[in-house]
């Protein structure tokens, strides 16, 4: 049968049977990529826009479909109601010890979550921030019990879709180079991380980590850290080849989790990023490097390439940070991790504005630098554990291109079948 190029939508719908239309729409839905792209929304600035303005901007002007905040700021939580954007909220570090008590966990959920959900799509409750690295002994000992009681409180309050997790710096790692040597620090591994992974596995939540290749930078591994072309290296134990530091760190974490029997728990990237401005002696801190790194992270979130040990995996990633924050403690670089200036202009373009990248269709809860000072409550912080330096190794778009080509080919086959 000859198909007229000018066939209208009405003519086509009348021509195809309902069964054909259903099959075609089903295949199209499968082929449309789903790209979860998140940002950390810190508020340590005296020139930042109102939360209501931020929510409107992200909804109408960007492809960002999820945010993570470092506290329980009710103004932000309410501002994101009815936006369709997923929100991760953070329990203050100081609240953790008390939340091991069921009654107090119930009250916390009733007071802090129930009034805003489901109007605001609360995705995760992050219990503290990098507690194993910065927390007090009381907070560390109370971390897993608090996570369990909060989950039970959510179930009791008929909000089981909200997941409970806690972010970790890579200070939890004893070894990460090469990836096959990945192991958690003794004491934390069996005593805290293993029961935590068991809980995350049972509740179908994610193991949240904050990897920063920026802190593992050295002059000899700049391309390896920045997703640029480089020689790479081979892990002598697994034979897997690595061409970027992010993959190497993720596989080291995966190996460490696997050693504890929980290699299938999904890894969520709670924070990662690169500053665009810093002190003059920080020569690797500039717009070009920040753009290169965060572009690499966007590709990681949407290419389904995964890592050498976790192929075809789509990571849920929260880039640090949404804005430059002029009141953060520490160096100039700490105040310049933002993708945007306070007036919503981009610091650099990595394709998150509408029209510069595919608009994501949120697949629902899948699944930046902030850190908390020792003993303080969680907040957009200033210190991160350094990841180990890696041997230099480029990022390829081949897998993404082949994925697109394969999708086009399938559509052509389907069209030929339906119209034959």
C-alpha positions in Angstrom: 0.0 0.0 0.0 1.3 3.5 -0.8 1.3 5.9 2.1 0.6 9.6 1.3 3.0 11.9 3.0 0.1 14.3 3.6 -2.0 11.8 5.6 -3.6 13.8 8.4 -3.8 12.6 12.0 -7.5 12.1 11.6 -7.1 9.9 8.5 -4.3 7.9 10.2 -6.4 7.3 13.3 -9.3 6.1 11.3 -7.0 3.9 9.2 -5.2 2.2 12.1 -7.1 -0.3 14.2 -7.4 0.4 17.9 -5.0 -2.5 18.5 -2.4 -1.0 16.2 -2.7 2.4 17.9 -2.4 0.8 21.3 0.7 -1.2 20.3 2.3 1.9 18.7 1.7 4.1 21.7 3.1 1.4 24.0 6.3 1.1 22.0 6.6 4.9 21.8 6.3 5.1 25.6 9.0 2.5 26.1 11.3 4.4 23.7 10.9 7.8 25.2 13.9 8.3 27.5 13.3 9.2 31.1 15.9 11.4 32.6 15.8 12.1 36.3 17.9 15.3 36.8 18.1 16.7 40.3 19.8 19.6 42.1 20.7 20.5 45.6 18.9 23.7 46.6 21.0 25.4 49.3 19.9 28.7 50.8 23.1 30.2 52.3 22.9 33.5 50.5 21.4 37.0 51.2 20.5 37.6 47.5 18.6 34.4 46.6 15.1 34.5 45.0 12.0 33.5 47.0 11.2 29.8 47.1 8.0 30.4 45.2 10.0 32.0 42.4 12.5 29.1 42.4 9.7 26.6 42.1 8.1 28.4 39.2 11.4 28.8 37.4 12.3 25.1 37.7 8.9 24.0 36.7 8.5 26.3 33.7 12.0 26.9 32.4 14.1 23.8 33.1 14.2 20.1 32.8 15.1 19.6 36.4 12.5 17.3 38.0 13.7 16.9 41.6 15.4 18.9 44.3 17.1 18.1 47.6 17.1 20.5 50.5 19.3 20.4 53.6 16.6 21.0 56.2 12.8 21.1 56.7 12.2 24.6 55.4 8.4 24.7 55.2 8.5 27.7 52.9 10.4 25.7 50.3 8.3 22.6 50.9 5.0 24.5 50.4 6.4 26.4 47.4 6.9 23.1 45.5 3.3 21.9 46.0 1.5 21.1 42.8 4.7 21.5 40.7 5.3 17.8 39.9 8.9 18.3 41.1 10.1 15.7 43.6 11.5 17.0 46.9 14.0 15.4 49.2 13.9 16.8 52.7 16.5 16.5 55.5 16.1 15.6 59.1 18.4 17.9 61.2 21.3 16.0 62.6 20.4 16.9 66.2 17.0 15.3 65.9 18.4 11.9 65.1 18.9 10.4 68.5 15.3 11.1 69.6 13.8 9.6 66.5 14.7 6.0 67.5 11.6 6.3 69.8 8.5 5.2 67.9 6.2 7.8 69.4 8.6 10.7 68.6 9.1 9.4 65.1 5.3 9.3 64.7 5.0 12.9 65.9 7.8 14.0 63.7 6.1 12.6 60.6 2.8 14.0 61.7 4.2 17.5 62.2 6.8 17.7 59.3 5.5 15.5 56.5 1.8 14.9 56.8 0.7 18.5 56.3 2.5 18.8 52.9 2.2 15.4 51.3 1.0 14.5 48.6 0.6 18.1 47.4 4.3 18.4 47.6 5.8 15.2 46.1 8.2 14.3 49.0 10.4 11.6 47.6 13.1 10.9 50.2 13.5 11.8 53.8 17.3 12.1 54.3 18.1 11.4 57.9 20.9 13.9 58.6 23.8 14.7 56.3 27.0 12.7 56.2 26.5 11.5 59.8 29.2 8.8 59.7 31.7 11.4 58.7 30.7 14.4 60.9 28.2 13.2 63.4 28.6 12.7 67.2 28.7 9.2 68.6 25.1 9.6 69.7 24.0 10.6 66.2 26.0 7.8 64.6 24.6 5.1 67.0 21.1 6.4 66.5 21.1 6.7 62.7 19.8 3.3 61.7 17.2 3.1 64.5 15.9 6.5 63.5 15.7 5.5 59.8 13.7 2.4 60.8 11.3 4.2 63.1 10.7 7.0 60.5 9.9 4.4 57.9 7.4 2.6 60.2 5.9 6.0 61.0 5.4 6.7 57.3 3.7 3.4 56.8 1.5 3.9 59.8 0.5 7.4 58.4 -0.3 5.8 55.0 2.6 7.4 53.2 4.7 4.3 52.3 5.9 5.7 49.0 8.2 8.2 50.7 11.6 6.5 51.1 14.0 7.0 54.0 17.8 7.2 53.4 20.9 9.1 54.6 23.7 10.7 52.6 27.3 9.6 53.0 30.6 11.3 52.2 33.2 9.0 50.7 34.9 9.1 54.0 33.0 5.9 54.7 35.4 4.1 52.3 38.6 2.4 53.5 39.7 1.8 49.9 38.5 2.7 46.5 41.5 2.4 44.2 41.4 0.2 42.2 37.6 -0.2 42.3 38.0 -4.0 43.0 39.5 -3.1 46.4 36.4 -1.2 47.4 35.7 -1.6 51.1 34.0 0.3 53.9 35.9 1.3 57.0 36.1 -1.3 59.7 33.6 -0.8 62.5 31.2 1.1 60.3 31.0 -1.7 57.7 29.4 -4.5 59.7 28.2 -2.5 62.7 26.3 0.3 60.8 26.4 0.1 57.0 25.4 -3.6 56.7 22.2 -3.2 58.8 21.5 0.0 57.0 21.8 -1.7 53.6 19.5 -4.5 54.8 16.9 -1.8 55.7 17.3 0.0 52.4 17.0 -3.3 50.6 13.8 -4.3 52.5 12.2 -0.8 51.9 13.4 -0.5 48.3 15.2 2.7 49.0 18.6 3.9 47.7 22.1 4.1 49.3 22.9 7.8 49.0 26.5 8.9 48.5 28.2 12.2 47.8 31.1 11.6 45.4 33.3 14.6 44.4 36.0 13.9 41.8 36.8 17.6 42.3 38.4 16.8 45.7 40.3 14.0 44.1 41.8 16.2 41.4 45.5 16.3 40.8 47.4 17.8 37.8 48.0 14.4 36.3 44.4 13.2 36.4 42.4 16.3 35.3 41.0 14.6 32.2 40.1 11.5 34.2 38.2 13.6 36.7 36.4 15.8 34.0 35.1 13.1 31.6 37.6 14.2 29.0 39.5 11.9 26.7 42.4 10.2 28.4 44.3 6.9 28.4 42.3 5.3 31.2 43.4 2.4 33.3 42.5 -1.3 33.8 41.6 -2.8 37.1 44.0 -5.7 37.5 41.5 -7.8 39.4 38.4 -7.4 37.3 40.0 -6.5 33.9 37.5 -3.7 33.6 38.7 -0.5 32.0 37.9 3.0 33.4 38.0 6.3 31.6 36.6 8.6 34.3 36.8 8.9 38.1 33.1 8.9 38.7 32.7 5.3 37.3 35.7 4.2 39.3 34.3 5.6 42.6 30.8 4.1 41.9 32.2 0.7 41.2 34.3 0.8 44.3 31.2 1.6 46.4 29.3 -1.2 44.5 32.1 -3.7 45.4 32.0 -2.6 49.0 28.2 -3.1 49.2 28.5 -6.4 47.4 31.0 -7.6 50.0 28.4 -7.0 52.7 25.8 -9.0 50.6 23.8 -6.0 49.2 25.2 -5.3 45.8 21.7 -4.9 44.4 20.7 -1.9 46.5 20.5 1.1 44.1 23.1 3.8 44.5 21.8 7.4 44.5 24.1 10.4 43.9 23.0 12.8 46.7 25.6 15.4 45.8 28.3 16.0 43.2 29.6 19.0 41.4 32.5 21.3 40.5 32.9 25.0 41.3 33.2 27.6 38.6 35.2 30.2 40.5 37.8 30.0 43.2 41.0 31.4 44.6 43.7 32.3 42.0 45.8 29.3 43.0 43.0 26.9 42.3 43.8 26.7 38.6 41.4 23.8 38.1 38.5 25.8 39.4 37.0 27.5 36.4 33.9 27.7 34.2 35.2 25.3 31.6 36.0 22.5 34.1 32.7 23.0 35.9 30.8 22.8 32.6 32.8 19.7 31.5 32.2 17.8 34.8 28.5 18.6 35.1 27.8 17.9 31.4 29.3 14.5 32.1 27.0 14.0 35.0 24.0 15.0 32.9 25.0 12.4 30.3 25.4 9.8 33.1 21.9 10.5 34.2 20.3 10.0 30.8 22.5 7.7 28.7 21.9 4.4 30.5 25.5 3.5 30.0 26.2 2.8 33.6 29.6 1.8 34.8 31.9 -1.1 33.9 30.5 -3.2 36.8 27.0 -1.8 36.6 26.3 -1.6 32.9 23.0 -0.1 31.5 22.3 1.6 34.8 20.6 5.0 35.1 21.8 6.9 38.1 19.5 9.3 40.0 21.8 12.3 40.4 21.5 15.5 42.4 24.0 18.1 41.2 25.4 20.5 43.7 24.2 23.2 43.5 21.3 25.1 42.2 22.7 28.6 43.1 25.9 30.2 44.0 25.6 31.0 47.7 27.5 34.1 48.9 27.2 33.4 52.6 28.6 29.9 52.7 31.6 29.4 55.0 35.0 28.5 53.6 36.7 29.3 50.4 35.6 31.3 47.4 35.2 28.0 45.5 32.7 26.8 48.2 30.4 29.7 47.3 30.5 29.1 43.6 29.2 25.6 42.9 25.9 26.9 41.4 24.5 26.2 38.0 22.6 29.5 38.3 23.2 33.0 39.6 20.6 34.4 42.0 18.9 36.2 39.0 18.3 32.9 37.3 20.9 33.4 34.6 23.1 30.4 33.9 26.7 30.4 35.1 27.3 28.0 32.1 25.1 26.0 29.8 24.8 22.2 30.4 21.5 21.7 28.8 19.1 22.0 31.7 17.0 24.9 30.3 13.9 24.0 28.4 14.7 23.8 24.7 18.4 22.8 25.2 17.8 19.2 26.3 15.0 16.7 26.1 12.2 17.5 28.6 12.2 14.6 31.1 9.0 12.6 32.0 9.4 11.8 35.6 9.4 8.1 36.2 8.4 8.7 39.8 10.7 8.2 42.7 13.7 6.4 41.3 15.9 7.6 42.8 26.1 18.8 45.4 28.2 19.8 47.6 27.0 20.3 50.9 28.2 19.1 54.2 27.6 19.7 57.8 30.1 21.0 60.2 30.9 18.6 63.0 28.1 18.6 65.6 25.9 21.0 63.6 22.6 20.4 62.1 22.4 19.5 58.4 22.7 22.4 56.0 24.3 23.4 52.8 27.8 22.8 54.0 31.4 23.5 53.3 33.5 20.4 53.7 33.6 17.1 51.8 35.7 14.0 52.2 38.3 13.8 49.5 38.0 10.9 47.1 41.2 9.1 46.3 43.2 10.2 43.3 42.9 8.0 40.2 45.2 7.2 37.4 44.1 9.3 34.4 41.8 7.7 32.0 37.3 9.9 27.9 33.8 10.0 27.8 32.0 8.6 24.8 28.6 9.4 23.4 28.6 6.2 21.3 26.2 4.3 23.6 23.7 7.2 23.7 23.9 7.5 19.9 23.4 3.8 19.4 20.4 3.9 21.8 18.8 6.7 19.7 19.6 4.8 16.5 18.1 1.6 17.8 14.9 3.4 18.8 14.6 5.0 15.4 15.1 1.6 13.7 12.4 0.0 15.9 9.9 2.8 15.0 10.6 2.3 11.3 10.0 -1.4 11.6 6.7 -0.8 13.5 5.6 1.7 10.9 6.3 -0.7 8.1 4.4 -3.4 9.9 1.3 -1.3 10.6 1.1 0.3 7.2 1.9 -2.9 5.1 
